[in-house]
């Protein structure tokens, strides 16, 4: 069976087939935006990185107990390339799968997935409700308050940054920049002053 590189449209249709939750769809779009930004910054394939970021939580809404495992089944059934499937699965390393991120793409996805949640929450407590005016130092301040965005596993972000050989603060700057590019789609453009 030959695999076929999926288009962004095909990936988004597949995502919407398994996910109806507005917050999960916005999370997928945020991760896609950051992945595209990071691919450009590193001179990598923006389309590939974006599609993988978009589809990374494909099974989460319907199969939270089988997260990543069900995605693997679904993507295989849709003839996705093994490299794409492995990249998607690896973001669950140490949480729900044993597939360790190895490529640059996999490490970036692993590192920024949780971080997008912290940036979203930081934006939502601002009067503007916008990612456009979120400052890295605001995210760092919120980082220290473990009760703030308590569901965000900061240790995963730290592990991801270490795998990439970058400081968490650099990851925060890049994540904010990537999310600003999709602010409209993720509902964080804010209200004009």
N, C-alpha and C positions, 0 to 999 in steps of 0.2 A: 504494500500500500504506500503510494507516494504522498509525502506531506506537501502542503501548499502553504506558502507564506500568506498569512491573513492580512487583509487590508484593515485600515482603521475602522471603516464602516462595518465590516464583518465582525470585528472584535466588539464594537459597541452594540451591535444587534445581539450578539451572543450574551454579552453582559446584561442587557435589558431583558433577555429571555429568562434569566435566572435571578434578577434583582429588580425589585419594585421600589425599594426604600430610597427616598430622596437623599437621605444622608449618605447611604452607601454609594449611590451613583455620584454624588458630589465628591466623596472621598476618592473614588476611582479617577475622576477627572482631575482632582488635585494632584494625585500621585503621577498621573500621565503628564501633567504640565511640568512637574519637577523633573521627571525622567527625561522629557524632551529638552529641557533647559540644560540638564547635566550632560546629556549626549552631545549637544552643541558645544558646550564648554570643553569637552574632552575630545572633540573631533570624531565622535562615533556616529552610528546610524540612528538618527533622531526618530525615524518612523518605527524602527524595530524597538527601541527603548520605550517609546511612547505607547505602542500597542501592548507591550508586556506590562507596563505600569497600569494601563487602563484595565487590563483583565485580571490583575493579580488577586483580587478577592472574589473572583467569579462565583465560588460555591458558598461564600460566607453566610448569606441570608438564608438559603434553604438548607444548608448542611453544616451548621457551625461546629458540630461535634466531629465532622469529617473534613474540616478545613484543610485545604491543599490536596488531600487525597482524592476528594471528589473532583476537584478541578483537573487533576491529572487524567482521570477517567474521561471527563467531558472533552478536554482538549484532544486526547488521543482519538476519541470517537469522531472528532471533527477534523482529523488529519493535520493537526498543527505540527510544526517541526519540533523535533525532540529538544533542540536547543532552547526554544521558546518555553516549552513545558518545564524543562529543568529550571530555567530562570524564575518562572512564576512560583514553582514549588519551593525553591530555596528561600523565599522570603519568610517561610514558616520554620526555618531552622531553629532547633532548640525549643520550639514551642509545640509544634505538632508534626514535624517531620525531621528526619536525620540528614537531609540534603543540605550540605554546607555551601554557602555562597562562595564561589571561586572566581568567576570572571568579574571584571570591573562592573559590568551591568548588574550582576547579581548582588554584589556588595552595596552598590548605590541603592538598589531597591530595598534591600534589607535595612539599610541605615535610615532612609527617609520615610518609609511607610509610617512608622509611629510618630515621627517628627511632624508630619503634616497635621496630625491631630492636635498637637500642642500649638502649632501656629494658628490653626482654625480657632481653637478655644481662646487664644490670646487676642485674636482679631475680634471675636464676638463680645468680649468684655469691654472693648473700646467704645466710646460714644459713637464713632463713625461706623462701627460694625464692618470695618474694611481692612483687608490685608494690605491695601495700598499705603497705609501709614503705620504699619507695624514695624517697630524697630527691633533689630536683633537683641539689643540690651533688654527690651521688654520681655522677649521670649526667655532669655537667660534668667531674668528675675523670677518669672513664673516657673521656670525649670526647678528652681531651688525649693519652691513651695510644693511639697509632695501631695498636698490635698488638692492643689489646682490640677485639673485634668488628671485625676488620680488613675484613670484607666490607661494612661500613656506610660508604657514601660521604658523608662529612661535608660535602663541598663542595655536594652537592645540597641538604642541609638548610640550609646557609648561604644558598644562592641562593634557596630557598623562603622563608626568613625575610625576606630582603631584599625579595623581591617583595611580601610581605605588609606590609612596613614594621614588623616586630617584631624584637625581639632573640631570638637562639637560646634564651636562658635562659627567656624567656616561653613559647616553643614547647615547651620541655621540661616546664615546669610544666603546661601544658594537655594535653600528650600523656600524662603520668603520670595526670592527673585523669581523662581519657577512658578510659584503660586500666583504671583501678581500677573503673570501672563495669561492666566485663566480665571482671573478674579470674577469676571462677569458670569462665566459658566458655573462656578462653584458658589455663587451667591455672596461673594465677599468684596464686591466692588464698593459697597457702602453707599451712604447717602451724600450727595453733594453738600458741601459746607454752605 
